[in-house]
Amino acid sequence: MRTASPEKVSITDTTLRDAHQSLIAQRLRTEDMLPLAREMDPCGFFSVEAWGGATFDTCIRSLNDDPWDRLRSLKTELKHTPIQMLLRGQNLVGYRHYPDDVVDRFVAAAHKNGVDIFRVFDALNDIRNMERSMDQVKNVGAHLQGAISYTTSPVHTTQTFIEMAKELYTHECDSICIKDMAGLIMPGAARELIAGIKKAVDVKVCLHSHSTSGIAPMSYQAAIESGVDILDTAMSPFSMGTSQPPTESIVASLIGTPRDTGIDLVKLRGVRNICIQIREKYAGLLNPISERVDSDVLLYQLPGGMISNLVSQLQEQDALNRMDDVLAEIPRVRKDLGYPPLVTPTSQIVGIQAVLNVLVNGQRYRNVTKEVKDYVHGLYGKSPGPVSDEIRKLIIGDDKVITVRPADLLEPAYEKMKKEAEKAGLVKKEEDILTYILYPAIAPSFLKGERPLEEIPRKASAAKPATDMPSQMEVEVDGEVFSVRIVSVGGSKVEVTGVTPQKAPRGEYAGGIKSNMQGMVLQVLVNRGAAVKKGDTLLVLEAMKMENPIHSPVDGKVTEIFVDTGDVVQNGDVLLVVQ
């Protein structure tokens, strides 16, 4: 237990990871990160969070940007400042559990390429899912920061979080983070929890919060008064809203006090000026929903990064008008699933199921993602509260729920998938194997250089808003129909991106089974002429980063298949025909 007076407050700046993930759906490109990192390096931050989380996914899915190259490039600029990453425990930077051999290889590769501090968390606060990655972080000699996914619910209390901190301490954590991903922690709760942890264990405590609810700056002040050691902040042009409180403001508030950060505001001004230029470049991605204070987050509890992504994904489905319905459904789904903290991947699992419950004719759990089924089966770990028998039966029928550590059921995969990747000609460097293992559906096209680079949308003109134009259209070229997503309008010129062949017919089609949302065909599980039963899975769409199985509504025979793996389909497209 610590008895000495609190020392200076240290700052972890999140601009290069969580801030842009929260405000612009993690679209910041490496080319714009490097000059910013160069200017940040002499500032004296405890660390710069620059890798992990959803940025890995977006690099290969949308930016045609190798995340490993990004990490190495950042390391050349951050010569004096530790690079910190967010690691999802057994999920690493993906949305499911990976075998232990993959976890070991990933942590070692991340450290070798430049990660100095690993913030390790589990979405369910199931420490069994954190143990392997935490052990490996210590094995490679890096700083281990164990994280508590903070939330509020009938099954979460200050004492349960303190007990978790004590257990994390037994795993030799160098620091412990209270990860308040939705901006829920109140000043009184922050004061009680930080004081409780520091009384229980002798370890540095970090508070990470978001300004979504408008409460975070007040809770940061309470944390400072309670002896917090590290605060997460973001440079002011990428702060507030669903991001973190501003770095400059927190630093300025402590100047001349016993807890002065020692960071020079003049140096921060240089960083800020670069951030202003970057913000202007990406202004077309900023959405008022992500930038504003929204007290409703206290009800639906979505983390900052998920809100901006949910807006983007509903826009893709041409269903942004259903946002309020989805937000109202999220707490209901969360309760149904035993009150999981809403952080990746559970925020996506709950959020996307809420979208499906709303968009699929308002019929709850008529369509259930594979991830929700896996969650209820126990494959993500132990839910904080019980899942009711009624909901469990509705989702997985009479299937059994596992009680062991989920990764214990996984066979080693690294060597097997290494051979697959090498056979497919995907491996140019060792890290490409890990990229393939983490994202086998999209990594091949990325590693072959076939994935398109998304254009940065231009900021809408006040005189002629971009919303005057349709966001998507279909065009026919030499008899082939293409789906075209319109990114921006400038004068008479229309820039487009995401041009993909539109193979699936639209409209009414006898026996036709339609897509219920925009997505990519991940798997086609039947052949033409196959006999199927009602409820059989015919194909799997990847929609909003979740797997969405499409089932047969009847017994019958597959007479037509209009799509292949990798095709992009729109809401209402006929995918196949079952007669």
Disulfide bonds with the S-S distance in Angstrom:
none
